[in-house]
Amino acid sequence: MPYLILMLAVLAETIGTTALQASQQFSRPLPSAIVVVAYGAAFYLLAIALKTFPVGVAYAMWSGMGIVFISIIGFAIFGQRLDLAAIIGIALIMAGILVINLLSGTATH
């Protein structure tokens, strides 16, 4: 259940960040409202996840997965391209998340 809560927090953060791009610097009301609601939900769910995960581990997974997902969305929806260095960096973030979850005794299993 803690991983589900954390994944929902990541989903909400990803929705909020996508809406932030779509809001065009808060000049469009509907995407702007989605930003506020989604980020509120993301932080609320992250706070719940912190009951189980240490803050550093939870934040690393939350922000890392958010970076990966929003990079994919940026490419697919907004046509944003990544160079090789950015792709390698994102792959390293994904590797770090895997190391934390598969090998660390700090993460909840």
mmCIF file of the C-alpha atoms, coordinates in Angstrom:
data_MODEL
# 
_entry.id   MODEL 
# 
loop_
_atom_site.group_PDB 
_atom_site.id 
_atom_site.type_symbol 
_atom_site.label_atom_id 
_atom_site.label_alt_id 
_atom_site.label_comp_id 
_atom_site.label_asym_id 
_atom_site.label_entity_id 
_atom_site.label_seq_id 
_atom_site.pdbx_PDB_ins_code 
_atom_site.Cartn_x 
_atom_site.Cartn_y 
_atom_site.Cartn_z 
_atom_site.occupancy 
_atom_site.B_iso_or_equiv 
_atom_site.pdbx_formal_charge 
_atom_site.auth_seq_id 
_atom_site.auth_comp_id 
_atom_site.auth_asym_id 
_atom_site.auth_atom_id 
_atom_site.pdbx_PDB_model_num 
ATOM 1   C CA . MET A 1 1   ? 0.000  0.000  0.000   1.00 0.00 ? 1   MET A CA 1 
ATOM 2   C CA . PRO A 1 2   ? 2.791  2.557  0.701   1.00 0.00 ? 2   PRO A CA 1 
ATOM 3   C CA . TYR A 1 3   ? 4.111  2.115  -2.845  1.00 0.00 ? 3   TYR A CA 1 
ATOM 4   C CA . LEU A 1 4   ? 0.616  2.678  -4.256  1.00 0.00 ? 4   LEU A CA 1 
ATOM 5   C CA . ILE A 1 5   ? 0.288  5.917  -2.272  1.00 0.00 ? 5   ILE A CA 1 
ATOM 6   C CA . LEU A 1 6   ? 3.702  7.044  -3.504  1.00 0.00 ? 6   LEU A CA 1 
ATOM 7   C CA . MET A 1 7   ? 2.825  6.181  -7.119  1.00 0.00 ? 7   MET A CA 1 
ATOM 8   C CA . LEU A 1 8   ? -0.406 8.181  -6.809  1.00 0.00 ? 8   LEU A CA 1 
ATOM 9   C CA . ALA A 1 9   ? 1.676  11.092 -5.508  1.00 0.00 ? 9   ALA A CA 1 
ATOM 10  C CA . VAL A 1 10  ? 3.938  10.785 -8.556  1.00 0.00 ? 10  VAL A CA 1 
ATOM 11  C CA . LEU A 1 11  ? 0.904  10.627 -10.850 1.00 0.00 ? 11  LEU A CA 1 
ATOM 12  C CA . ALA A 1 12  ? -0.581 13.756 -9.287  1.00 0.00 ? 12  ALA A CA 1 
ATOM 13  C CA . GLU A 1 13  ? 2.756  15.579 -9.534  1.00 0.00 ? 13  GLU A CA 1 
ATOM 14  C CA . THR A 1 14  ? 3.083  14.568 -13.188 1.00 0.00 ? 14  THR A CA 1 
ATOM 15  C CA . ILE A 1 15  ? -0.432 15.807 -13.942 1.00 0.00 ? 15  ILE A CA 1 
ATOM 16  C CA . GLY A 1 16  ? 0.349  19.061 -12.154 1.00 0.00 ? 16  GLY A CA 1 
ATOM 17  C CA . THR A 1 17  ? 3.578  19.595 -14.066 1.00 0.00 ? 17  THR A CA 1 
ATOM 18  C CA . THR A 1 18  ? 1.894  18.811 -17.382 1.00 0.00 ? 18  THR A CA 1 
ATOM 19  C CA . ALA A 1 19  ? -0.856 21.300 -16.550 1.00 0.00 ? 19  ALA A CA 1 
ATOM 20  C CA . LEU A 1 20  ? 1.781  23.841 -15.529 1.00 0.00 ? 20  LEU A CA 1 
ATOM 21  C CA . GLN A 1 21  ? 3.221  23.706 -19.047 1.00 0.00 ? 21  GLN A CA 1 
ATOM 22  C CA . ALA A 1 22  ? -0.284 23.903 -20.535 1.00 0.00 ? 22  ALA A CA 1 
ATOM 23  C CA . SER A 1 23  ? -1.230 26.861 -18.315 1.00 0.00 ? 23  SER A CA 1 
ATOM 24  C CA . GLN A 1 24  ? 1.161  29.115 -20.248 1.00 0.00 ? 24  GLN A CA 1 
ATOM 25  C CA . GLN A 1 25  ? 2.537  30.812 -17.132 1.00 0.00 ? 25  GLN A CA 1 
ATOM 26  C CA . PHE A 1 26  ? -0.866 30.707 -15.363 1.00 0.00 ? 26  PHE A CA 1 
ATOM 27  C CA . SER A 1 27  ? -2.580 32.659 -18.140 1.00 0.00 ? 27  SER A CA 1 
ATOM 28  C CA . ARG A 1 28  ? -5.108 29.885 -18.843 1.00 0.00 ? 28  ARG A CA 1 
ATOM 29  C CA . PRO A 1 29  ? -7.618 29.312 -16.005 1.00 0.00 ? 29  PRO A CA 1 
ATOM 30  C CA . LEU A 1 30  ? -8.441 25.593 -16.356 1.00 0.00 ? 30  LEU A CA 1 
ATOM 31  C CA . PRO A 1 31  ? -4.864 24.287 -16.565 1.00 0.00 ? 31  PRO A CA 1 
ATOM 32  C CA . SER A 1 32  ? -3.924 26.711 -13.771 1.00 0.00 ? 32  SER A CA 1 
ATOM 33  C CA . ALA A 1 33  ? -6.631 25.270 -11.522 1.00 0.00 ? 33  ALA A CA 1 
ATOM 34  C CA . ILE A 1 34  ? -5.470 21.743 -12.358 1.00 0.00 ? 34  ILE A CA 1 
ATOM 35  C CA . VAL A 1 35  ? -1.930 22.718 -11.297 1.00 0.00 ? 35  VAL A CA 1 
ATOM 36  C CA . VAL A 1 36  ? -3.117 23.824 -7.859  1.00 0.00 ? 36  VAL A CA 1 
ATOM 37  C CA . VAL A 1 37  ? -5.328 20.773 -7.269  1.00 0.00 ? 37  VAL A CA 1 
ATOM 38  C CA . ALA A 1 38  ? -2.812 18.256 -8.620  1.00 0.00 ? 38  ALA A CA 1 
ATOM 39  C CA . TYR A 1 39  ? 0.123  19.642 -6.639  1.00 0.00 ? 39  TYR A CA 1 
ATOM 40  C CA . GLY A 1 40  ? -2.031 19.782 -3.519  1.00 0.00 ? 40  GLY A CA 1 
ATOM 41  C CA . ALA A 1 41  ? -2.929 16.118 -3.999  1.00 0.00 ? 41  ALA A CA 1 
ATOM 42  C CA . ALA A 1 42  ? 0.702  15.234 -4.759  1.00 0.00 ? 42  ALA A CA 1 
ATOM 43  C CA . PHE A 1 43  ? 2.017  16.803 -1.559  1.00 0.00 ? 43  PHE A CA 1 
ATOM 44  C CA . TYR A 1 44  ? -0.811 15.336 0.522   1.00 0.00 ? 44  TYR A CA 1 
ATOM 45  C CA . LEU A 1 45  ? -0.103 11.836 -0.823  1.00 0.00 ? 45  LEU A CA 1 
ATOM 46  C CA . LEU A 1 46  ? 3.638  12.316 -0.382  1.00 0.00 ? 46  LEU A CA 1 
ATOM 47  C CA . ALA A 1 47  ? 3.009  13.290 3.237   1.00 0.00 ? 47  ALA A CA 1 
ATOM 48  C CA . ILE A 1 48  ? 1.071  10.051 3.750   1.00 0.00 ? 48  ILE A CA 1 
ATOM 49  C CA . ALA A 1 49  ? 3.906  8.070  2.143   1.00 0.00 ? 49  ALA A CA 1 
ATOM 50  C CA . LEU A 1 50  ? 6.315  9.667  4.622   1.00 0.00 ? 50  LEU A CA 1 
ATOM 51  C CA . LYS A 1 51  ? 4.628  7.679  7.392   1.00 0.00 ? 51  LYS A CA 1 
ATOM 52  C CA . THR A 1 52  ? 6.320  4.611  5.885   1.00 0.00 ? 52  THR A CA 1 
ATOM 53  C CA . PHE A 1 53  ? 9.326  5.807  3.872   1.00 0.00 ? 53  PHE A CA 1 
ATOM 54  C CA . PRO A 1 54  ? 12.241 7.884  5.142   1.00 0.00 ? 54  PRO A CA 1 
ATOM 55  C CA . VAL A 1 55  ? 11.996 11.399 3.685   1.00 0.00 ? 55  VAL A CA 1 
ATOM 56  C CA . GLY A 1 56  ? 15.146 11.085 1.557   1.00 0.00 ? 56  GLY A CA 1 
ATOM 57  C CA . VAL A 1 57  ? 14.053 7.804  -0.001  1.00 0.00 ? 57  VAL A CA 1 
ATOM 58  C CA . ALA A 1 58  ? 10.476 8.964  -0.586  1.00 0.00 ? 58  ALA A CA 1 
ATOM 59  C CA . TYR A 1 59  ? 11.597 12.225 -2.144  1.00 0.00 ? 59  TYR A CA 1 
ATOM 60  C CA . ALA A 1 60  ? 14.194 10.503 -4.324  1.00 0.00 ? 60  ALA A CA 1 
ATOM 61  C CA . MET A 1 61  ? 11.584 8.110  -5.696  1.00 0.00 ? 61  MET A CA 1 
ATOM 62  C CA . TRP A 1 62  ? 8.887  10.802 -6.024  1.00 0.00 ? 62  TRP A CA 1 
ATOM 63  C CA . SER A 1 63  ? 11.061 13.321 -7.805  1.00 0.00 ? 63  SER A CA 1 
ATOM 64  C CA . GLY A 1 64  ? 12.973 10.732 -9.843  1.00 0.00 ? 64  GLY A CA 1 
ATOM 65  C CA . MET A 1 65  ? 9.888  9.033  -11.202 1.00 0.00 ? 65  MET A CA 1 
ATOM 66  C CA . GLY A 1 66  ? 8.319  12.438 -11.827 1.00 0.00 ? 66  GLY A CA 1 
ATOM 67  C CA . ILE A 1 67  ? 11.357 13.479 -13.892 1.00 0.00 ? 67  ILE A CA 1 
ATOM 68  C CA . VAL A 1 68  ? 11.164 10.316 -15.980 1.00 0.00 ? 68  VAL A CA 1 
ATOM 69  C CA . PHE A 1 69  ? 7.417  10.573 -16.586 1.00 0.00 ? 69  PHE A CA 1 
ATOM 70  C CA . ILE A 1 70  ? 7.379  14.296 -17.345 1.00 0.00 ? 70  ILE A CA 1 
ATOM 71  C CA . SER A 1 71  ? 10.280 13.858 -19.761 1.00 0.00 ? 71  SER A CA 1 
ATOM 72  C CA . ILE A 1 72  ? 8.262  11.264 -21.656 1.00 0.00 ? 72  ILE A CA 1 
ATOM 73  C CA . ILE A 1 73  ? 5.178  13.507 -21.607 1.00 0.00 ? 73  ILE A CA 1 
ATOM 74  C CA . GLY A 1 74  ? 7.233  16.506 -22.710 1.00 0.00 ? 74  GLY A CA 1 
ATOM 75  C CA . PHE A 1 75  ? 8.439  14.519 -25.694 1.00 0.00 ? 75  PHE A CA 1 
ATOM 76  C CA . ALA A 1 76  ? 5.093  12.912 -26.576 1.00 0.00 ? 76  ALA A CA 1 
ATOM 77  C CA . ILE A 1 77  ? 2.740  15.855 -25.991 1.00 0.00 ? 77  ILE A CA 1 
ATOM 78  C CA . PHE A 1 78  ? 4.821  19.023 -26.225 1.00 0.00 ? 78  PHE A CA 1 
ATOM 79  C CA . GLY A 1 79  ? 7.368  17.855 -28.816 1.00 0.00 ? 79  GLY A CA 1 
ATOM 80  C CA . GLN A 1 80  ? 10.306 18.598 -26.519 1.00 0.00 ? 80  GLN A CA 1 
ATOM 81  C CA . ARG A 1 81  ? 13.490 16.802 -27.512 1.00 0.00 ? 81  ARG A CA 1 
ATOM 82  C CA . LEU A 1 82  ? 16.222 15.471 -25.259 1.00 0.00 ? 82  LEU A CA 1 
ATOM 83  C CA . ASP A 1 83  ? 19.875 15.257 -26.231 1.00 0.00 ? 83  ASP A CA 1 
ATOM 84  C CA . LEU A 1 84  ? 22.054 12.251 -25.477 1.00 0.00 ? 84  LEU A CA 1 
ATOM 85  C CA . ALA A 1 85  ? 23.357 13.708 -22.200 1.00 0.00 ? 85  ALA A CA 1 
ATOM 86  C CA . ALA A 1 86  ? 19.794 14.255 -20.946 1.00 0.00 ? 86  ALA A CA 1 
ATOM 87  C CA . ILE A 1 87  ? 18.788 10.714 -21.901 1.00 0.00 ? 87  ILE A CA 1 
ATOM 88  C CA . ILE A 1 88  ? 21.832 9.287  -20.115 1.00 0.00 ? 88  ILE A CA 1 
ATOM 89  C CA . GLY A 1 89  ? 21.052 11.398 -17.047 1.00 0.00 ? 89  GLY A CA 1 
ATOM 90  C CA . ILE A 1 90  ? 17.449 10.198 -16.968 1.00 0.00 ? 90  ILE A CA 1 
ATOM 91  C CA . ALA A 1 91  ? 18.632 6.588  -17.353 1.00 0.00 ? 91  ALA A CA 1 
ATOM 92  C CA . LEU A 1 92  ? 20.913 7.119  -14.350 1.00 0.00 ? 92  LEU A CA 1 
ATOM 93  C CA . ILE A 1 93  ? 17.961 8.475  -12.349 1.00 0.00 ? 93  ILE A CA 1 
ATOM 94  C CA . MET A 1 94  ? 15.993 5.346  -13.243 1.00 0.00 ? 94  MET A CA 1 
ATOM 95  C CA . ALA A 1 95  ? 18.972 3.196  -12.217 1.00 0.00 ? 95  ALA A CA 1 
ATOM 96  C CA . GLY A 1 96  ? 19.129 5.022  -8.893  1.00 0.00 ? 96  GLY A CA 1 
ATOM 97  C CA . ILE A 1 97  ? 15.452 4.353  -8.220  1.00 0.00 ? 97  ILE A CA 1 
ATOM 98  C CA . LEU A 1 98  ? 15.997 0.664  -8.986  1.00 0.00 ? 98  LEU A CA 1 
ATOM 99  C CA . VAL A 1 99  ? 19.036 0.488  -6.684  1.00 0.00 ? 99  VAL A CA 1 
ATOM 100 C CA . ILE A 1 100 ? 17.055 2.061  -3.847  1.00 0.00 ? 100 ILE A CA 1 
ATOM 101 C CA . ASN A 1 101 ? 14.123 -0.312 -4.301  1.00 0.00 ? 101 ASN A CA 1 
ATOM 102 C CA . LEU A 1 102 ? 15.992 -3.528 -5.027  1.00 0.00 ? 102 LEU A CA 1 
ATOM 103 C CA . LEU A 1 103 ? 19.113 -3.262 -2.888  1.00 0.00 ? 103 LEU A CA 1 
ATOM 104 C CA . SER A 1 104 ? 18.606 -0.742 -0.123  1.00 0.00 ? 104 SER A CA 1 
ATOM 105 C CA . GLY A 1 105 ? 17.441 -1.832 3.293   1.00 0.00 ? 105 GLY A CA 1 
ATOM 106 C CA . THR A 1 106 ? 16.157 1.724  3.803   1.00 0.00 ? 106 THR A CA 1 
ATOM 107 C CA . ALA A 1 107 ? 13.248 1.338  1.361   1.00 0.00 ? 107 ALA A CA 1 
ATOM 108 C CA . THR A 1 108 ? 10.106 -0.421 2.538   1.00 0.00 ? 108 THR A CA 1 
ATOM 109 C CA . HIS A 1 109 ? 9.761  -3.890 1.027   1.00 0.00 ? 109 HIS A CA 1 
# 
